Amino acid sequence: TTAKARDVKVSAPMREIITLMESNLEEPLDLDQLASCVQLSRRQIQRFFQKQLGTPPQKYYLELRLTEAQRLIQNSRLAIIDVAIACGFVSSGHFSRCYSTFFGHPPSKEARYEV
């Protein structure tokens, strides 16, 4: 789903917010922090996301983090817990539940490519 932002023409403030999200996967910023970085209100950010991507910012951020987690699992030898931490999840259980919901299978069942 992260490709969504690349496929759709998004405004400059949105590109800035998405770049901030992509740069802060390990320690995700909350909506207030994002708003203060780009000088917008929480509500403005929510409206931008809904109008331009059709999804709330928190859901988009979660999908970004999960997509990066999948990439790390597939392309590295990192343990699942290390991938979870690298993508901003504090517990492996929460990570596994989010991952399973998004991808339809747990991270342990993800195909790993030989590095």
Backbone as numpy.savetxt, mean C-alpha at the origin, in Angstrom:
# Nx Ny Nz CAx CAy CAz Cx Cy Cz
-3.57 -3.50 -8.15 -4.40 -2.30 -8.15 -3.53 -1.05 -8.15
-2.31 -1.14 -7.72 -1.47 0.05 -7.66 -1.23 0.63 -9.05
-1.32 -0.20 -10.06 -1.14 0.30 -11.42 -2.27 1.26 -11.77
-3.39 1.18 -11.01 -4.53 2.06 -11.26 -4.10 3.51 -11.35
-3.29 3.95 -10.41 -2.89 5.35 -10.39 -2.04 5.70 -11.59
-1.32 4.72 -12.11 -0.48 4.99 -13.27 -1.31 5.03 -14.55
-2.40 4.26 -14.57 -3.23 4.19 -15.76 -4.19 5.37 -15.88
-4.56 5.91 -14.75 -5.54 7.00 -14.71 -4.77 8.30 -14.61
-5.31 9.33 -15.24 -4.67 10.63 -15.12 -5.02 11.21 -13.75
-4.04 11.32 -12.89 -4.30 11.87 -11.56 -3.67 13.26 -11.44
-4.25 14.04 -10.57 -3.80 15.42 -10.38 -2.43 15.45 -9.70
-1.77 16.58 -9.79 -0.45 16.75 -9.16 -0.49 16.47 -7.66
-1.49 17.00 -6.91 -1.52 16.67 -5.47 -1.65 15.17 -5.22
-2.42 14.48 -6.06 -2.58 13.03 -5.91 -1.27 12.32 -6.17
-0.55 12.73 -7.20 0.76 12.11 -7.48 1.69 12.29 -6.29
1.64 13.48 -5.69 2.48 13.76 -4.53 2.11 12.85 -3.35
0.82 12.68 -3.12 0.36 11.82 -2.02 0.76 10.37 -2.28
0.57 9.90 -3.50 0.92 8.51 -3.84 2.42 8.29 -3.70
3.22 9.27 -4.12 4.67 9.16 -3.96 5.05 9.08 -2.49
4.39 9.89 -1.66 4.63 9.82 -0.21 4.28 8.44 0.33
3.16 7.90 -0.11 2.76 6.56 0.33 3.80 5.53 -0.09
4.22 5.59 -1.35 5.20 4.63 -1.86 6.53 4.73 -1.13
6.87 5.93 -0.65 8.13 6.14 0.06 8.04 5.76 1.53
6.85 5.53 2.01 6.65 5.23 3.44 5.83 3.96 3.63
6.32 2.86 3.07 5.62 1.59 3.21 5.93 0.93 4.55
7.19 1.06 4.99 7.59 0.38 6.22 6.96 1.03 7.45
6.86 2.35 7.44 6.21 3.06 8.53 5.14 3.96 7.91
3.97 3.37 7.64 2.92 4.12 6.94 2.52 5.39 7.67
2.30 6.42 6.89 1.83 7.70 7.43 0.32 7.62 7.58
-0.21 8.26 8.62 -1.67 8.29 8.72 -2.19 9.46 7.89
-3.49 9.53 7.77 -4.10 10.54 6.90 -3.73 11.96 7.33
-3.65 12.20 8.65 -3.26 13.53 9.14 -1.84 13.88 8.70
-0.93 12.91 8.78 0.46 13.17 8.37 0.53 13.44 6.87
-0.19 12.65 6.09 -0.21 12.88 4.64 -0.77 14.27 4.33
-1.88 14.60 4.99 -2.53 15.90 4.76 -1.57 17.05 5.06
-0.85 16.92 6.18 0.06 18.01 6.55 1.24 18.11 5.58
1.71 16.98 5.04 2.82 16.99 4.08 2.44 17.70 2.78
1.20 17.53 2.35 0.79 18.11 1.06 -0.09 19.35 1.23
-0.24 19.80 2.47 -1.00 21.03 2.74 -2.46 20.94 2.28
-3.07 19.80 2.51 -4.49 19.61 2.21 -5.18 19.09 3.46
-6.50 19.16 3.48 -7.23 18.59 4.61 -7.44 17.10 4.37
-7.72 16.38 5.46 -8.03 14.95 5.34 -9.18 14.76 4.34
-10.20 15.59 4.48 -11.39 15.48 3.63 -11.04 15.68 2.15
-10.17 16.67 1.87 -9.77 16.91 0.48 -9.07 15.67 -0.10
-8.20 15.06 0.70 -7.50 13.86 0.24 -8.50 12.74 -0.02
-9.45 12.56 0.90 -10.46 11.53 0.71 -11.26 11.76 -0.57
-11.62 13.02 -0.81 -12.38 13.35 -2.02 -11.56 13.09 -3.28
-10.27 13.50 -3.27 -9.39 13.25 -4.41 -9.34 11.77 -4.74
-9.14 10.94 -3.74 -9.03 9.50 -3.96 -10.34 8.93 -4.50
-11.43 9.33 -3.89 -12.73 8.81 -4.32 -13.01 9.20 -5.76
-12.76 10.48 -6.07 -13.08 10.98 -7.41 -12.13 10.43 -8.47
-10.83 10.38 -8.17 -9.85 10.02 -9.19 -9.54 8.53 -9.26
-9.66 7.82 -8.14 -9.33 6.39 -8.14 -10.49 5.51 -7.69
-11.55 6.13 -7.18 -12.71 5.36 -6.76 -12.50 4.51 -5.53
-11.55 4.90 -4.69 -11.25 4.13 -3.48 -10.79 5.07 -2.37
-11.04 4.72 -1.11 -10.54 5.56 -0.02 -9.01 5.50 0.06
-8.37 6.58 0.54 -6.90 6.59 0.61 -6.33 5.44 1.45
-6.99 5.11 2.56 -6.47 4.05 3.43 -6.45 2.70 2.70
-7.49 2.45 1.92 -7.56 1.18 1.17 -6.48 1.16 0.09
-6.29 2.29 -0.59 -5.26 2.37 -1.62 -3.88 2.11 -1.01
-3.63 2.73 0.16 -2.33 2.59 0.84 -2.12 1.12 1.23
-3.15 0.48 1.76 -3.06 -0.93 2.14 -2.73 -1.79 0.91
-3.40 -1.50 -0.20 -3.15 -2.26 -1.43 -1.73 -2.06 -1.93
-1.22 -0.84 -1.81 0.18 -0.56 -2.18 1.11 -1.43 -1.36
0.88 -1.45 -0.03 1.74 -2.20 0.88 1.65 -3.70 0.60
0.44 -4.19 0.31 0.26 -5.62 0.03 0.91 -6.02 -1.30
0.81 -5.14 -2.28 1.42 -5.41 -3.59 2.94 -5.46 -3.46
3.49 -4.57 -2.64 4.94 -4.59 -2.39 5.31 -5.85 -1.63
4.49 -6.26 -0.68 4.75 -7.49 0.07 4.80 -8.69 -0.88
3.84 -8.73 -1.81 3.82 -9.84 -2.77 5.11 -9.83 -3.61
5.52 -8.65 -4.03 6.75 -8.53 -4.83 7.95 -9.05 -4.02
8.02 -8.66 -2.74 9.14 -9.10 -1.90 9.12 -10.61 -1.68
7.94 -11.17 -1.45 7.84 -12.62 -1.23 8.29 -13.35 -2.49
7.82 -12.88 -3.63 8.14 -13.55 -4.90 9.61 -13.42 -5.29
10.21 -12.28 -4.95 11.54 -11.97 -5.49 12.67 -11.89 -4.48
12.43 -12.35 -3.25 13.51 -12.32 -2.26 13.42 -13.57 -1.41
14.39 -13.76 -0.58 14.39 -14.89 0.34 13.98 -14.45 1.75
13.43 -13.28 1.86 13.01 -12.77 3.18 11.94 -13.67 3.79
12.02 -13.83 5.11 10.97 -14.56 5.83 9.69 -13.74 5.77
8.54 -14.42 5.85 7.24 -13.75 5.77 7.15 -12.63 6.80
7.61 -12.88 8.03 7.52 -11.85 9.08 8.36 -10.63 8.70
9.51 -10.85 8.06 10.35 -9.72 7.64 9.69 -8.92 6.53
8.99 -9.61 5.65 8.23 -8.94 4.59 7.12 -8.11 5.23
6.42 -8.71 6.19 5.33 -8.01 6.88 5.84 -6.71 7.50
6.96 -6.80 8.21 7.53 -5.62 8.88 7.98 -4.58 7.85
8.60 -5.05 6.77 9.08 -4.14 5.72 7.93 -3.38 5.07
6.72 -3.95 5.13 5.56 -3.32 4.50 4.61 -2.70 5.52
5.10 -2.48 6.73 4.36 -1.71 7.72 3.34 -2.47 8.54
3.44 -3.79 8.60 2.50 -4.57 9.41 3.19 -4.94 10.72
2.51 -4.70 11.85 3.15 -4.96 13.13 2.98 -6.40 13.59
1.97 -7.11 13.07 1.81 -8.51 13.46 1.68 -9.38 12.23
2.25 -10.58 12.31 2.19 -11.48 11.16 0.76 -11.97 10.94
-0.02 -12.09 12.02 -1.42 -12.51 11.88 -2.24 -11.51 11.10
-2.09 -10.23 11.44 -2.82 -9.17 10.73 -2.37 -9.13 9.27
-1.07 -9.23 9.04 -0.54 -9.23 7.69 -1.14 -10.39 6.88
-1.13 -11.58 7.47 -1.62 -12.77 6.79 -3.11 -12.63 6.43
-3.89 -12.09 7.36 -5.33 -11.89 7.10 -5.55 -10.90 5.97
-4.87 -9.76 6.02 -5.01 -8.75 4.96 -4.57 -9.31 3.61
-3.46 -10.03 3.62 -2.91 -10.61 2.39 -3.89 -11.62 1.79
-4.41 -12.50 2.65 -5.36 -13.52 2.18 -6.62 -12.90 1.61
-7.12 -11.85 2.27 -8.32 -11.17 1.79 -8.06 -10.54 0.42
-6.90 -9.92 0.26 -6.59 -9.21 -0.98 -6.25 -10.16 -2.13
-5.41 -11.16 -1.87 -4.92 -12.02 -2.95 -5.65 -13.36 -3.05
-6.44 -13.70 -2.02 -7.19 -14.97 -2.07 -6.40 -16.17 -1.59
-5.19 -15.94 -1.09 -4.38 -17.02 -0.51 -3.41 -16.40 0.49
-2.98 -17.18 1.49 -2.05 -16.63 2.48 -0.66 -16.40 1.88
0.12 -15.52 2.51 1.47 -15.24 1.98 2.33 -16.51 1.89
2.10 -17.47 2.78 2.90 -18.70 2.76 2.67 -19.52 1.49
1.55 -19.28 0.80 1.23 -20.03 -0.43 1.67 -19.28 -1.69
2.28 -18.10 -1.50 2.72 -17.30 -2.65 3.89 -18.00 -3.33
3.88 -18.03 -4.65 4.98 -18.64 -5.40 6.24 -17.80 -5.20
7.30 -18.47 -4.86 8.58 -17.76 -4.70 9.45 -18.09 -5.90
10.02 -17.06 -6.49 10.94 -17.27 -7.60 12.33 -17.42 -7.05
13.10 -18.27 -7.67 14.49 -18.44 -7.20 15.26 -17.17 -7.50
15.95 -16.70 -6.48 16.70 -15.46 -6.61 18.13 -15.78 -7.01
